[in-house]
């Protein structure tokens, strides 16, 4: 069941060298139903050789293969199977997840325009003293923000999906619970698509053009 869907239009604050603020547009969905799965990259923390236990911050096991690294708000990251702590730390029932102290930050080498993941936290479940937060950044500038009910143990409301529209994108996500007593945030089952490089778009356009010419000539 979808519990929240927000279209965010954010005018970016002016930065050095920027003469006109830009407009960013995103759709953020939080639900108990599984989010769409994207074909570009998949991170489940169950892959072969993924380091289990306390890891260095940043956690860059997937940097070379998928162009994603993780940091936290406290420098504390643990890849572990949390299912045994159901009701305390929560779990997805399908293996390992990544725990970040206070927050989990996802950093992408190449801008992203579509992503889904499963996430939850401890602390207070609802605003004004808590609630889950998804903050989007592009080149260090905040371009979007979403607040919803913080999911805890189990799958309820733990699926998140972000889609950039109108050609927009982001290269960092900060996922965290806003409660003062929130010490951990968890992510799992991440999939995403990167924005195609301009050269790739040109090739796709050329292929479509040539295909159209062949059909007309045939």
Secondary structure as GFF3:
##gff-version 3
##sequence-region A 1 218
A	DSSP	beta_strand	2	11	.	.	.	ID=ss1
A	DSSP	beta_strand	23	31	.	.	.	ID=ss2
A	DSSP	beta_strand	41	43	.	.	.	ID=ss3
A	DSSP	beta_strand	53	55	.	.	.	ID=ss4
A	DSSP	alpha_helix	63	66	.	.	.	ID=ss5
A	DSSP	beta_strand	68	72	.	.	.	ID=ss6
A	DSSP	beta_strand	77	80	.	.	.	ID=ss7
A	DSSP	three_ten_helix	83	85	.	.	.	ID=ss8
A	DSSP	beta_strand	97	101	.	.	.	ID=ss9
A	DSSP	beta_strand	103	121	.	.	.	ID=ss10
A	DSSP	beta_strand	132	138	.	.	.	ID=ss11
A	DSSP	beta_strand	141	148	.	.	.	ID=ss12
A	DSSP	beta_strand	159	164	.	.	.	ID=ss13
A	DSSP	beta_strand	170	177	.	.	.	ID=ss14
A	DSSP	beta_strand	184	194	.	.	.	ID=ss15
A	DSSP	alpha_helix	198	217	.	.	.	ID=ss16
###
